[in-house]
Amino acid sequence: MPVYLDCAATTPLEPRVVEEVTRYLVSDFGNAGSRTHGYGQTAKSRVQAAREEVATVVDAGPDEVIFTSGATESNNLALLGLVDHGKATSRRHVITTAIEHKAVLEPVDELRRRGFTVTLLQADTSGRVDPDDLRRALRPDTLLVSIMHANNETGVLQPLADITAAMDHHDAFLHVDAAQAFGKELEPLRQSRIDLISVSGHKIYAPKGVGALIARRRGFVRPPLRPLQYGGGQERGLRAGTLAVALIAGLGTAAALAVADQRDRRRTCERLRSRLMAALAPFDPEFNGDQDHVLPSTLNVSIPNGHGGYLDSEAVMLALKPVVAISNGSACTSHSYAPSHVLEAMGLSTDRVQGALRFSWSHLTPEPDWDALSGAFSGLLS
């Protein structure tokens, strides 16, 4: 099997997470809403512990954690859940960026259809947004600003400290899609000015199908979210449905391990990054995004073909298929074969966008055969 280098799409499960999920699927399988027996109490206690584990990552309170099915649902709840408040307060302006994941851009399109105005901040070739652009875009009627932490295609980190500073004197809600960076970059997400944080389990070695929205209080006031679905009143009435205890337990364990092992994981990812860049060096790679502000586990690159253009990403992936499993963009849009809206928004040429390759790995990734990888590129360039 090729070595899996597509961890930005989904990560493998941590062995300790597998054990925890299995326990709550097989042995402690009670419903957290059952109050009349020990099975339910055990499940409820584990959910509460997971709430605390997730909250600790971003220095939030456990009662500020709302469990969801993943970052897409969390993004929808954060954005669309503020519609009624925006209408009631005549604040119908939203700011986001052109490089967001579709799980933010499409809910923002829905806001536009519901009568909200939208400002899209642009990124430059570094893949970063200028906080001064945000400062200039803020208006008295701005309800919400939504800016991702780490980009899912380039791994580039946005300057959250400067973004929060730009909003110091404005009371718009700040939402951060942290699917890629939660549990990997700890301090930036601990800033109390960030009101809403979206989390996805399968990006931090937990199962697919579970995530969270962290909704911080301002003082004693919770963000005025309204639910998108109705049912049993779970999660403080914001997310109806029986809690997936086993998946939540897995997310909690993954969150705790992310904090405990963060430094070791980072060092491991940095070592693999150095070796990958060394293997690519003979081919004059052009890295997409500012490599001084990037996750250590993601590399987006285009390889010149020696004729003024770039190797086609589909041809490269086919040549590398026996060696490594990689992608050329977001897994959520790969079925469409559309050019990357992220790289296009960064102002890269069409050829460079079409040649872009995304390598992404983790602390669990085994060492690839670097000679075979280099040989595949040499064969394409010969």
N, C-alpha and C positions, 0 to 999 in steps of 0.2 A: 504494500500500500504506500502511496505517496505520503510525505509528511504534510500534515494539515496546517496551512498558513492562512486561514480565513477566520481568525478569531473575532474580527470586527463584525462578522455576520452572526456567529454564535460560538460560544466557548464550550469545551468539553466540561463534564461535571467533575468537580473535586471529589476524590474518593470519600472524604468525610461527609460531604453533602449527600452522596449516594446512600450512605449508611443511614443518615437522618431521614431522608425521604422514604426509604424502604421501611423504616420503623413505623412511621406514621401512615403509611399505606397498608401495612400488614398487621402490626400488633396494636398500636395505639390509634385505631382508625375512627375514633368517635367524632361526632359533630360538635364543633365548638359552641354551638347554640343550645346544646342539650344540657339542662341544669339539674336533672334529677338523678344522675349517676356519675360514677367515677370516670367512665369513658369520656363523657362530655367535659368534665372538669380538667382531665389531663390534656385534652385538645385545646381547651380555652387557655390553660396555663402556657402551653407551648406557643400559641399565637401571641400572647402577651410578651413572652420572652423574645420572640422574633421581632415584635414591634420595637422593643428596646434595643435589640441588636442592630436593626436598620437605622434607628434614630441616632445611635451613637456615632455612626460613620460621619454624619453631617452636624453633630452637636445639636440635635433637635430633641424635643420631648417625645416620648413614646405615643402620647395621645395625639401627636401631630402627623402620625403615619397612617395613611389610608392604603390598604392592600388592594391591588388591581390585578389585571391579567398581564400587565407589562407596560412599557413606556408609551406605546401608542394609545392605550386607554387612558393612561395618566395624562398625556398631553391633551387629549380631547376633554377630559374632565377639567383640567386647569384652564383651558382656553374657552370652551363652550360653557363651562360651568359659571363663568362670570357674566354671561350675556344679560341676565335679568338685572344684575347690579349696574351694569353699564347703561342699560336703558333707563333705569330708575333714577340715575344720577346724571343723565345726559352726557355721559362720557363714552363716546363711541369711536375712539381712535386707538388703534393698535399698532405697535412697532415690532417688527421681527427682521430677520435677515434673509438674503437671497440664497444662503448656503445651508439653510435648515433642512432637516430630514422631512420627507413627505408627510410624516406623522404630525408635523407642526404646520407645514405649508398648506395642507389640505383642510384642516380645521380653520386656518386663517382665511382660506377661500370661502368657507362656510360663513364665517363672521362677516365677510364682505357681502355675501348674498343676503345676510340679515340686516344690512344697513350700516355696518361699521366701515370706517375708512381705514386703510392700511398703508403704512410706510414701510418699504423694504430697504433696509440698509445694505449697502454693497460691501463686499470684501475686495481687497486688492490682491496682487499676485502672491502675497504671503499667506493668504487664506484667512486673514484676521480682519475684524471689523474695527473701525476707528471710533473710540469712545466719544470723541468730539462730534462725530456724525450723529451719534445717539443724543448727545446733549442738545444739538441744534434741532433734532426732530421732535423732541418732547414738546407737547402743547398742554394748555390747561385742561383739555378734554381727553388727554391720553389716559386710557384705562389700564393698559397692560403692555409690558415689554417682554418678549420671549426671545431669548438668545441661548443657543446650545453652549455646552461647556467644551466638549471635544467633538470635532467633526468625524462622522462615521466613515468618510472616504479618505480623508487626508490625515486624520489624527491630530490636526492642528487645534491648539487650545486657544480659546478666546480669553482676552484679558479681563477676567471677572472682577478683579479688584478695582480696575479703572472704570468698568461698567457700573459697578455699584456706586462708586464715587460720583459718577456723572448723574446719578439719580438721587443723590443725597437730599436735595431740596425739592424733590417731587414725590408725590405719594402714589404714583402708578404702581401697580403690582408688577413684580419681577418674577418671571418664570424661567427656569433653566432646564432644558432637556439634557439630563446628565447620564443618558443611557450608556455612553461609551466611557465616561470618566468616573462614575460613582465607584468608590472603593479603590480607585487607582490614584487619583489626585485628591488628597484629603482636605487640605486647608482651604482651598478656594471655595468649596461648597459649605464651609462652616460659617460664612459671613451671614450675619443675621438679617441683612438687608434683602437677601434672596427669600422671597415669600413662598415660592412653589418649586419643587424639584421632582422631576420625573426619573424613575428608576426602572431598570429591566433586569430580571433575574438571570436570563441566559447570556448576559454580557459579563457576568462576574462568577461563572462556574456553578450557577444554580440552574434549575430546570427552566425550560420554556413554559410560558403560560402563567407566569407570576411576576409581579412587579409592585411598585408602590408610587403613590404621590405623597410627598411630604409637604404639608400645608402649615407653615409657621404662623404662629400668632404675632400680631403687632401689639405689644403690651399684653392685654387680656382678650384681644379681639381676633377671632379666626377669619381667614379670607372668606368673603361672602359667596361661597360656591353653592350652586344648586345641582342636584343629582341629574344624571343623564338617563338613568333607569330607576324603576321603582319596584319594590317587592317587600322584603322582610325587614328593612330598616337597618341592615348591617352597616358597619363602618360609619357610625354616627349619621346614618341616613344618607350617606353620599354614594354608596356603592352596594346596591342590593344584591343578594345572592349568598348561598351557602359558602362559607370560607373554605378554600382549598388548603386544609391544614398541612398536608404533606408537602405541598409546594411552598407554602409560607415558611414551614420549618426549614426547608432547604435554603430559601432565601435568607432567613435569619442566620443560619450557620455560615453561608457564603459571606454575608456581610461581616460577621465576627472574624472570620479568617482573613478577610481582606484587610482589616485594620491590623490584626496581629502579625500578618506576614508581609505587610506592604513593602518594607525595605528589601527583604530578600527577593520578593517577586520582581521588584524594579531592577535590582542588580542582574538577575537572570535575564530579563528582557533586554536590558542594555547590552549584555554580552552577545546575545543572538543578533541584535541590531548591528553591532560592530562587524560581526562576521558576514552578515548579509551584505552590508555596504562594501566590505572588502571584496566579496565575490562579484559584485556588480561593477566595481571600480574600473576594470579594463574596458568596459563598454561605454564609458563617458555618460553615465546616467544623469538625467535631469530630474531632480526631486521636486515634487509638486507640493508647495507649502513651505512655510518657514520651519526649518529643521531645528531651530533654537527654541521653538515653542510647540512641541509636539509630544504626543504620548510615546513612550519608549517602545511600545509594542506595535506600532503602525508605521508603514512606509509606503508612500504613493510615489511612483516613479514612471517616467517615460524614457525609452531607450532609443537614441538616434540610430537611423538605419544606414548612415553614411552617404545618403543621397539627398540631404536637405530635409528629410522627414523623420518619421519615427516608426519603429516596428509596430505592426498591428497587434493590438492586445489579444485578439482572438487567436491569432497565429502563435503568439507567445504562450498563451495558456495551454494550447494543444501540445506544443513542444515540451512544455514543462509537466504535462499531466502525469507521466510516470514518476516524477521526482517530487513535486510539491503540488498541493491543492491551493490555488490562489483565486482571486477575482479581479474584475476590472471595474468594480463599483459597488453600490449598495445592493444587498441581497433582495431588498424589498422592491427594487425596480429592475432587476436583472432580466426578468422575463420580457421586458419591452425593447431591449437593446437600444434604448435612447441614449444619446450622449449625456455625460454627467452634467447635471445642472449646477453642481458645486464647482467643478473645474471651469465650466463656461463662465460662471459668475465671477471667478477669479481672473478672467480675462486671458486665459490660455488659448493658444491657437487650436483650430479644429483638429489638425493632425496630432498635436500633442495630447489633446483630450482623448482622441480615439486610440492612442497608443498607451494610455495610462494603465498601470497595473497596481493593484493594492495587495501588499503583503502584510499580514497581521498575525501575531503569535501570542504566546502566553508563557508563564513559568512552567507549564506542563508540556511544552513543545519539545520533542526530541530534536537532536541535531540533524539537520538535513545533509544530504550528500552534496557538499558545495562544489565539488569537481563536476558532478553530473549537471548541476544547475548551470555552472559556467559553460559546460560543453554544449548545453542546449542553446544558449545565447550565441555561442560561437558558430554553431551550425546554421542558425537563422541569418547570421551576418556574413557567412562565407559566400 
